[in-house]
């Protein structure tokens, strides 16, 4: 139980750091499949599933709240360096994601799914300015939808929910809402997240079991397309670019090393 709590803590860090994926970290520590199964069977064996999910869930919540302060500080003081470093983390997950996508073989038709989601991801970046950003006046239903999106990225390994928030222009406000415990924003997001986790766990479990290669190549296409969405801050000096690139390389190497354990 203690071990699962600390794994959940790391997954919480993955959920709040752009470029990382909490679900990918759960796969590294061999808990992802068990979590999906526990959520899917929550009403069939409530006590067993609840006791298994409780320490992991508490760890995810605590990791999210603790690490959000550090990320917000970094984005405030050094946004360019921080965002470029996030790109390094994101790029570092690609080798592991590709290995997963081809672990059961490769078929040419998988590239069709890759191209479809890659195109959608590119369109997402182009059209991101027309999407409303999250603020104090955002509707209750929109915030529930936001929580649902976060659940979607939590369920699917390899896709970072915080990258999507960055593209939508919501990441900074999301961090602030967590740090300030803004319940007006967090409660509907949490409701959407819980609803999404419950609804999507069985769906994703089905697709991974029946269409493993197609699903992972679709994830890979979307992930690669959204990486440029992290680079939203103007570069003001050569030195911040240099420092950012160096840290990105270190982040890339570290992420590749960690994900290889999967």
Secondary structure as GFF3:
##gff-version 3
##sequence-region A 1 262
A	DSSP	alpha_helix	2	16	.	.	.	ID=ss1
A	DSSP	alpha_helix	22	28	.	.	.	ID=ss2
A	DSSP	alpha_helix	32	40	.	.	.	ID=ss3
A	DSSP	alpha_helix	46	77	.	.	.	ID=ss4
A	DSSP	alpha_helix	79	101	.	.	.	ID=ss5
A	DSSP	alpha_helix	110	126	.	.	.	ID=ss6
A	DSSP	three_ten_helix	128	130	.	.	.	ID=ss7
A	DSSP	alpha_helix	140	155	.	.	.	ID=ss8
A	DSSP	alpha_helix	161	167	.	.	.	ID=ss9
A	DSSP	alpha_helix	171	179	.	.	.	ID=ss10
A	DSSP	alpha_helix	183	210	.	.	.	ID=ss11
A	DSSP	alpha_helix	212	226	.	.	.	ID=ss12
A	DSSP	three_ten_helix	227	230	.	.	.	ID=ss13
A	DSSP	alpha_helix	238	259	.	.	.	ID=ss14
###
